[in-house]
Amino acid sequence: MNPGLIWALVGIALCGAELLHPGVFLLWIGLAAVCAGGVTWLAGMAFPWQTVVFLACLAGSVAIPVLRRRNRPHEDGGVNAPASGLIGKTCRALAFDGAEGRVTFRDGTWSARVASGDAPAPGTLLRIVGLEGTTLVVEPS
């Protein structure tokens, strides 16, 4: 059997295994094996050179997404941003001592800080305007 075909079949099997066990790492290895199979089929190389081509293809297939992620501008308001589902929601003040205190939000209590103004009275409706770590930044609604 042609060594290029073996590389390609192993690569396709690894890409198929990625569907069963998602995690993206098998995809890059599979793509590198398919690429090495194509080069081996075209050039008819010995096994040590096939391995070198596979490792070069693997380095390239891993480097492309890493470089794309590094060059992408960071957006704080993306879908997976921690504050994306909180900004604009309302909560109720429990107790505040100055600007720091606790609020009820959804089914729990959170530490909170008032963005501006005086400490709200217990039961006051507040609007979430930010998130600093696990502390909600709130202002009167």
ABEGO torsion letter per residue (X at the ends): XBAAAAAAAAAAAAAAAAAABBGGAAAAAAAAAAAAAAAAAAAGBBAAAAAAAAAAAAAAAAAAAAAAAAABBBBAABAABAAAAABGBBBBBABBBEABBBBBBEABBBBBBBABEBBBBBGBBBBBABBBEABBBBBBX
